[in-house]
Amino acid sequence: MKTHVMKDIDQDWQLLIQEARIMGLHIDDVRRFLNTEKAVKKKTPMKNTIRQR
């Protein structure tokens, strides 16, 4: 399962880089933007946030 998650992350990262290149941005611009964004920390465990209706 961990490998599957890593593949998804790698694919998302590649799509992000591809979209940035289309807009004329470089990898350094993307990294700079990501470093300025604050990470959002969840206050509740994941098992409490997933609910079936």
C-alpha positions as CSV (number, residue, x, y, z in Angstrom):
1,M,0.0,0.0,0.0
2,K,2.8,2.4,0.8
3,T,4.3,1.9,-2.7
4,H,0.9,2.7,-4.2
5,V,0.7,6.0,-2.2
6,M,4.2,6.9,-3.3
7,K,3.3,6.3,-6.9
8,D,0.3,8.6,-6.5
9,I,2.5,11.3,-4.9
10,D,5.1,11.0,-7.7
11,Q,2.3,11.2,-10.3
12,D,0.8,14.3,-8.7
13,W,4.3,15.9,-8.5
14,Q,4.9,15.2,-12.2
15,L,1.5,16.7,-13.1
16,L,2.3,19.8,-11.0
17,I,5.6,20.3,-12.7
18,Q,4.0,19.8,-16.1
19,E,1.3,22.4,-15.4
20,A,3.9,24.8,-14.1
21,R,6.0,24.5,-17.3
22,I,2.8,25.1,-19.4
23,M,2.3,28.4,-17.4
24,G,6.0,29.3,-18.0
25,L,7.2,28.6,-14.4
26,H,10.3,26.8,-13.4
27,I,10.8,24.2,-10.7
28,D,12.4,26.9,-8.5
29,D,9.2,29.0,-8.7
30,V,7.1,26.0,-7.7
31,R,9.4,25.2,-4.7
32,R,9.4,28.8,-3.6
33,F,5.6,28.8,-3.7
34,L,5.3,25.5,-1.8
35,N,7.8,26.7,0.9
36,T,5.7,29.8,1.5
37,E,2.5,27.9,2.0
38,K,1.7,26.9,5.5
39,A,1.0,23.3,6.2
40,V,-2.5,22.6,7.6
41,K,-2.4,20.1,10.5
42,K,-5.5,18.1,11.2
43,K,-6.6,18.2,14.8
44,T,-8.5,15.0,14.7
45,P,-7.2,11.5,13.8
46,M,-8.1,10.3,10.3
47,K,-10.3,7.5,11.7
48,N,-12.6,10.1,13.1
49,T,-12.8,12.2,10.0
50,I,-13.9,9.4,7.7
51,R,-17.6,8.6,8.1
52,Q,-20.0,6.6,6.0
53,R,-23.5,8.0,5.5
